[in-house]
Amino acid sequence: MIREPLPEPEQISAYLRSHGWTGEDPLPADGEIFTFSELSDDGEPITVLLPGSSSVVFYPLRVWDILVTVAGMEERSEEEVRADILAEIPNVKTAGTHLSKAGEPLTDNLPVTGKP
């Protein structure tokens, strides 16, 4: 089925958003439904459910469903999609430092001394 490690919800969300998926109606603490930008062959929307937490019992099953669906849309294997999702590092802000997707500090317009 799916190999470890599993991508985190933030990684999956970042990947989906950057690959033609739109987040719809966030579910309170339960997750988010994503819809693909194109319709299926039968004219129906293509959706996946991303749990809000990796600690829920059904998380591995939901991740597998997402991988199968995305792999089908991208005509790639589930493992290739999983590897790309794991490489996603959403932009995060920690202790006043902005990090790029690669985890490198962004230094544009920051004072050299660290003082404003």
ChimeraX attribute file (.defattr): number of C-alpha atoms within 10 A of each C-alpha:
attribute: neighborCount
match mode: 1-to-1
recipient: residues
	/A:1	7
	/A:2	13
	/A:3	9
	/A:4	7
	/A:5	9
	/A:6	18
	/A:7	19
	/A:8	20
	/A:9	19
	/A:10	18
	/A:11	17
	/A:12	24
	/A:13	23
	/A:14	16
	/A:15	20
	/A:16	21
	/A:17	14
	/A:18	11
	/A:19	13
	/A:20	12
	/A:21	21
	/A:22	17
	/A:23	17
	/A:24	12
	/A:25	10
	/A:26	15
	/A:27	13
	/A:28	8
	/A:29	9
	/A:30	13
	/A:31	15
	/A:32	20
	/A:33	17
	/A:34	23
	/A:35	19
	/A:36	19
	/A:37	13
	/A:38	13
	/A:39	12
	/A:40	12
	/A:41	8
	/A:42	6
	/A:43	8
	/A:44	9
	/A:45	13
	/A:46	17
	/A:47	20
	/A:48	20
	/A:49	19
	/A:50	26
	/A:51	24
	/A:52	19
	/A:53	14
	/A:54	17
	/A:55	10
	/A:56	11
	/A:57	9
	/A:58	10
	/A:59	18
	/A:60	19
	/A:61	12
	/A:62	17
	/A:63	23
	/A:64	17
	/A:65	16
	/A:66	22
	/A:67	23
	/A:68	18
	/A:69	16
	/A:70	23
	/A:71	17
	/A:72	13
	/A:73	13
	/A:74	12
	/A:75	10
	/A:76	13
	/A:77	13
	/A:78	21
	/A:79	15
	/A:80	12
	/A:81	20
	/A:82	25
	/A:83	13
	/A:84	14
	/A:85	22
	/A:86	16
	/A:87	14
	/A:88	20
	/A:89	18
	/A:90	17
	/A:91	14
	/A:92	11
	/A:93	11
	/A:94	8
	/A:95	5
	/A:96	6
	/A:97	13
	/A:98	16
	/A:99	17
	/A:100	14
	/A:101	13
	/A:102	11
	/A:103	12
	/A:104	10
	/A:105	12
	/A:106	11
	/A:107	11
	/A:108	7
	/A:109	6
	/A:110	11
	/A:111	9
	/A:112	8
	/A:113	6
	/A:114	6
	/A:115	6
	/A:116	6
